Amino acid sequence: MASWVAPSTSVVEYFEGEDFYRCGYCKNESGSRSNGMWAHSMTVRDYQDLIDRGWRRSGKYVYKPVMNQTCCPQYTIRCRSLQFQPSKSHKKVLKKMLKFLAKGEISKGNCEDEPMEPTMEDAVAGDVALINKLDLQCDLKTLQESLESEEKKGRSAKKAESNDLIQSQHTEEKLGTGEPSHSVEVQTVPKPGKGADLSKPPCRKAKEIRKERKRLKLMQQNPAGKLEGFQAHPEPLFLPKPKSNQPKSLEDLIFESLPENASHKLEVRVVRSSPPSSQFKATMLESYQVYKRYQMVIHKHPPDKPTVSQFTRFLCSSPLKAENPPNGPDCGYGSFHQQYWLDGKIIAVGVIDILPHCVSSVYLYYDPDYSFLSLGVYSALREIAFTRQLHEKTPQLSYYYMGFYIHSCPKMKYKGHYRPSDLLCPETYVWVPIEQCLSSLENSKYCRFNQDPEAVDEGRTKEPDRLQVYHKKTTMPYGVYRKQQKDPSEEAAVLQYASLVGQACSERMLLFRS
């Protein structure tokens, strides 16, 4: 196995945010404002640090809302996946899926619990106007040309691709349970109690358990009487009751066994989207067709709007470098598509980034014909379970980032239902439990969650001259670059960039200046 080589440096091009644009959430024509930068390349470490400062990506465009000025403040939200316990409504969605897989039952109820993100273009509406001014064709050519060449390849190439796909399906997994393919090595039998909130007492009273232990001890010390029955069945004396009372873990609910004659089979595959793996290329057109139908039916787009270039730009292209360190997850870090295959066809795709400390949800699209399965909720629960699975090998990876929480937008408040979760303070960049934030958000759209008035941004820029600039094919500290510049607006833009990305990222990333 080849030794792991550290990834190259992040290279970004910053654009100073000055104008207001249409908001994709409240539809205010001039209410949204954000700062953004084009990421030519980015390490997962840098992107992890950026999202921990309120940034988020859409394709290769990375943006940060101007929180105290934008109409709908967007707070970064993360779920503490290891302590997560599904709510009653979450369990309802999981049971609905199991009934559909087992018996083909289709729920007649509505899908009010189904969250719906705005389109990727709406989420960065003003930034798209800026992106369109840039020459991005080079960023689309790589994937599109590779797709075209795949279609023109001979039988040998097609055979190689089919082998890749067969490899992902080779293990005789219980497809009906929805277990992921072996490429991500998901346990078929989850650990008992995995995911329980360890800070909470067990459902059974401790006093009751102590009495049982004492009783067992006395029985062991006295072989007479009921000892034979105890030896033959030692556990049933005290285990059945707590087992029945103990709430099922998320994994128990997801991977519940199905009958051999189940009506449907569900498989979840994780394929690397950037750089595109052979599996991704082979399924990209089918995935795009699902996205196109989703945009047309759910978001009412005309048939000619969801183009392949739009799809690749926002949901396939990524600045993140693929990284496979020995202490990382088996699938590596970077950008992936989590594909949901039902009876051999794709019905939903979750776009995710796997980072050093989290799984970050980027977007979800699904076949509208399966809206009755509440795939938005179901996929979020699967992604939380996936985060927990990755944590088993990579202990520092334990959070599930859900993007932005927008309290002022009713359709976006569903993210607060995945508990326990935290919101990022927009001023000090510390995480605060969402329960402590809600009362403040009821009174004001924009809030500083850190209650310590003396607290400051610990990662703020303290030495801007140490910022790294890439100018005329040369890397130099900003202190050197500044002496060569005469335009005062240049300094303002660079310092604004430094304040937004923080000291650590400003020293690691290269800021491209023409």
N, C-alpha and C positions, 0 to 999 in steps of 0.2 A: 504493500500500500504506500503510495507516494506521501511524502511528508507534507503537512499543511503549510501553505504560504500565506502570510498576512495579506489582506486585501489592499488595493491601492487607495490613495487619498481621495476624499470627497472633493468634488469640484462643483461650485454653485455660482449662479449669476443672479444677483439681487436686483429687484425692481422696487423702487420706492413707491409705496401706496399713497396716492393723493386724492383719487376720485371716489365718489360713491356710486354704487351700482345696484341693479335690481337684486332683491333678496329672494333666494330660492325657497325660503320658509314662509315668510309673511306676505311675499309678493310685492313688497314696497319697491317702487320703481327706482328709488335712489337712496335706499336705507342701508345697504350693506357696504362694509369697508374692511379691507384686510391688506396685509403686507404679504408679498410673495417672492419666491425665487425659483429659478429653473435649476433643477439638480441634474447636471450632466452625468454625475456618478455620485454614489453615496454609500458609505459603510453602514452596516446595521447598528454599530455602536453610536455613530453620529445621529442616525435617525431616532434611535431610542432616546438619546439625550434631547433631541428636538421635540419629540412628542411629549416629553416630560416638561417642556416649556410652552406647551399649547399649540404646537405646529401639527399639521396633518397633510398628507399627500393626496393628490389626484393625478394619477399617472406619474409623470416626472415633475409636475408642478407641486411645490410645497408651499403652503400658505398658513398664515396666522391671523385670525380676526383681530381687528383693533377693538378690543373688548368694551372699552368705555365710550365708544363712538358708534359702533354698528347697531343696527336696529334690533337684531336678535343675538345677544351674546351667546357664544358657543363655548361651553365649558368641557374640557377633556374629562372623560369619565372612564374609570377602570373598575372591574369587578375582581374582588379577592376570590379567585376561583377555588382555592383549597378549602375555604370555609363556606362556599356556596351550597345552599340547599334549595331545591326547586319549590316554588310556591304551589298553591292549589291549581292556579290557572296554568302553570307550567306543566304540572302532572297531567292535567286534562289534555294538553296538546300531545304529550308523549303517549298517553293511552289511546288517543285518537289515531295516532300513527300506527300503533301496535294492532289495533282492531282492523285498520285498513289492510295492513300487511297480512294479518292472520286470516281474516274472513272476507276481505274486500268491502267492509262496511264503510259507507260514506256518510259523514256527519251531515245532518240536515240543518244544523245551526248556522248562524252567520259567522263571519270572520272578523269580528270586532277586535279580537285580540291580536290581529295581524298588523305588525308595525309596517310603515312604508316610508322609506327614505325618499328625499327628493332625488331627481336624476343627478348624476355626477356633474353635469353641466350647470344645473340650477344651483347646486351647492357652492360652486365657484363661478357664478354667473359673471361677475365683473372681471374675474381673473381670466375667463375664457376670452373676453374681448382683448385682453393684453396678450394672451397666448397666441391668438390668431395673428397678431402683428409680427410674431417671431417666425423665423424660418425653421419649422420643426419637421420638414419632410424627411430629413436624415434620420430622425428618431422613429419614423414609421416604416422606412424602407426595409430595415433589417428583418423585422418579423414578416412583413408582407411578401418580400422577395423570397424568404425562406419557405413560406407557405406555397407560393407559386411553383418554386422548384420542386417541392415535395410532390405536387400533383403531376409533374412532368417526369418524375423518376420512373425507372423501369421496374420490373418485377422484383429484382433483388432488393431494391430499396424498400418496396412495399412489404416484402417478406420480413425485412429487418424491423420495420415499424410494427408489424403484426406481432412479432416475437416480443417486442417491448410490452405491448398490450396484454399478450397472453401471460407474460411474466407477472403482471400486476394482478391477474385473476387466478394465477396458478394454484395458490393455496386453497384447499377445500374449506373455505370459510363459510359460516352460516350467513349467506347473503340476506336472508329474511330478517336477520337481527339488525342489519345496517352496519355491521362491523366494518371498519376501514380496511383497506387492502394491506397486505403484509409489508408494503414498502415503507409504512410509517410505524410498523411493529406495535400495533395496539393490542393490549392484552385481551384475549378472548374471555377470560374470567377475571373481572375486576376484583381488587382486593376488598375483603369484607370491610364495610364501614367507611370506605374511601370517600372523602368529601364531607364527612360529618364535621360540624363545628366543634372543635375540641375545647373551646372555651365554655361550652355549655354542658351541664350535667346530662347523663344519659336519661332516657325517658323513664326507666325504672328507678324507683327510689333507692338511694344508697343503703338505707336502713334495711330494706328488704333483701338486698344482695348480701349484706353482712350476715343476716340471719341464716341465709342459705349456706354461706361459706362455713359458718360455725357448725351448722347441722352436718355438713359433709365431713368436717374435721372430726366431729364426735363419732360419726359412723365409721370413719377410717380407723379410729383408735379402738373401736369396739367391733371386732369381726362378727360378733353374734348378731342375730336378728336379721336386719335387712341388708347386710353387707353383700350377699350374693347378688341381689337385684341391683345394687349400686355398681358393682364391678361389671356386670354385664352391660349396663346402660348408664354410665356415670354422668353423661351430659344432660340427658332429658330431665333429670331431677330439677334443674334450675335454668336451663337454656331456653326451652320453648317459649316461656312467657316474655323474656326480654326480646327474643327474636321477633315475636309477633308485634310487640310494642315499638321496637326500634324502627324509625322511619327509613324507608328505602333510600339508598344513595342515588345520585344522578345516574351513575353507571348501571345500577340495578334496573332502573326504569327504562333506560335506553336499550340495554342488551338483554332484556327479558326474552327467554326462549320462546320460539314459535313452533307450531305444529309442523310436522314434516310435509304436510299437504297445504302449506300456507298459500294464500291466493297470490301474493306478490313477493318479489325479492328486491331488497334495497341494499345497495353497496355504496360506500363512500370512498372516493379515491382522492388522494392529495397529489397533485402534479405541479411541478415547478413551472411557473409561467415566464420567469425572466432570470437568466436566458431560457428561452422556451425548450423544454425537454421534448423528446420524440413523442411521448404520450400526449403532451399538450398540443403539439402540432397536428397530430392525427385526429384530435377531437375538437380542434379550434372552431371549425366551420359549424359543427353541430352545436357547440356552445354559443356561438354567435347567433344562431337561429333562435335559441331560447331567449337570449338577450333582446333580440329584435321583437319577438312576440311580447315580451314583458314590457318593453317601452311603448309598444303600440296599444296594448290592452290596458295596462295599469296606469301608464302616464299619458295615454291618448296622443301619442306621437304619430304623425303621418308615416306611411310605409317607407318613404324615401329618406327619412331623417336618421334612423338608427343605422348609420353606415359602418362598414368594416373599419374604416380609418378612425372613426369616432370611438368605436369599440376598443380597438387596439391602443389608441392614445390614452384613454382614461382607465381601462381595466386590465390591459395586458402589459403595456410598457411600464417599466419601473426603474428608478435609478439605483435600486439596492443591488449591491454586489452579492452573488451567491457565495456563501462562506460555509465551510464544513470543518470546523475545528474539532479535534478529538474529544473535547469535553462538551461539545454541543449536541443537539438532538440528532438522531440518526438521519433525518431528512435534510439536515442543515438549516442555516438561516437564509432569509431572503423572502421573495414574493412567490406566492402559490395560489392555485385555484383548487378549492375543495369541491369536487364534483359529486353530485348526488345522482346515482344511477338507479332507476326503477325499471325492472324487467328489461334491462339492456339498453335503456335510453336515458339521456341526461334530462332531469326535470328541474334541477336547481344548481347554482354555482355560487359558492361563497368565496369572495376575493379576500385573501388574508396575507399579512406579513408576519413572519416568525422572527422575532427579535430577541436579544439577550435576556430580557426580563419579562417578555410578554408575547402573546399572540394578539395582533392588532387587526381588528375587523375593518376592511376597506369598503366593501359593498356586497350586496346580495341581489341576484336576479333569479327568477324562476318561471317555469311554465305556468301561465295563468290558469290552465285547465286543472291545476292541482292546488289552487288557492284554498280549497277546503281543508287542506292538511296544515294550514298555518305554518308554512315553511319558513317565514321570517323568524318566528319564535323557535321552531324546531332546530333550525340551523344555528341559532345563537346558543342553544343548549348543547348542541353537538360540539360547537367550537369551545365552549367552556370545558366539556369533557376532554376534548383534544388537548387543551392547555394543561389539564391535570395529568394527562398521559405523558406529555412531553416533560413535565416536571419530574417524573420518576427518574429520568436519566440526567436531566439538567436542573438541579435544585433551584438555581436562581431564577428560573423561568416559572413564574407562578401567577401572573396577572393576565386578565383578559380585557383588552382595551376596546371599548365599544364606539370609539370616535367621539362625537360631541353630544353633550346633553344640553338641550335648549328648553329651559323651563317655561319660557314665554310662548312656546309653540306646543299646543296640546298633543299633536301627532308625534312629537319627539320626546315626550315625557316617559314613554314606555321603558326607556333605558334605565330609569331609576328603579324599576321593579326587579332588577337582578341584584339581589343583596347577598352579602354586604358589598357595598361599593363606595368609592371615594370620588370627589370632584377636586380638580386642580385649582388652587388659588391663583387668580390671574395676576397677582402682584408679587407674591413671594414664592410661587411655584412649589408649595408644599401640598400634600394630599390631606384632605379633610373629609371625614365620613359624611355621606350625603344627608344623613338625618340632621346633622348640625347646620346644614346649608339651606334647607328648604324654607324655614321660616323667614330668613333674610331674602330669599328669592321671591317670596310672596309679596314683599314690600318694594322690591326694586329689581329691575332686570339685571343691572350690573352690581356685583357684590365682591367685596374682598372677604374671603372666607377665613383667613388667618385672623384670629381675634386679638393677637398680640400687636398692639399699635407700634411697638418698637421693632418688630421683625422686618427684615429687608430681604431682598432677593440675594441669597448667598452665592448664587452662580453668576451674578451680574459681572459685566465687564469692568475690570479695575485697571487693566493695562492695555488700552486699545492699540498701542504701538506694537504689541506682540501679535496682533492679528495677522494672518497670512494672506497675502495677495498674489494672484497669478496675473502678471502683466507682461505682454510681449514675450511670451514663452519663457518667462523667468519667474521663479518664486522668490518673494521677498517679504520682510516684515512691513507692516503698514507704516512704521516710522520712517523707513527708507522711501517707500512709495509716496508718502505725503509730501516729501521735500521736492518731488518732481512735478507735483500738480499745482496749478494756479487757480483752478475753478473752485470757489468756495462751496458750491453746492455738492461737489464731489465728496468733500469731507463730511458734510451733513448726512449724506446717504450711507457712507461707510460706517459712521458712528451709530446711525440708526440700526443698521444691520447687526453691528456688534452687540448692541443692547438687547436685541431680540433673540439672538442665538446663544448669548452668554459667552463667558471667557473661555471655557474649555473647548467648545466647538469652534470658536473664532480662531483658536490656535491650531486646531487639527485640520479644519476644512480650508480649502483654497478658494478665496473669493476672486472670481474672474472679473477683471476690468479691462475694457478694450482701450 
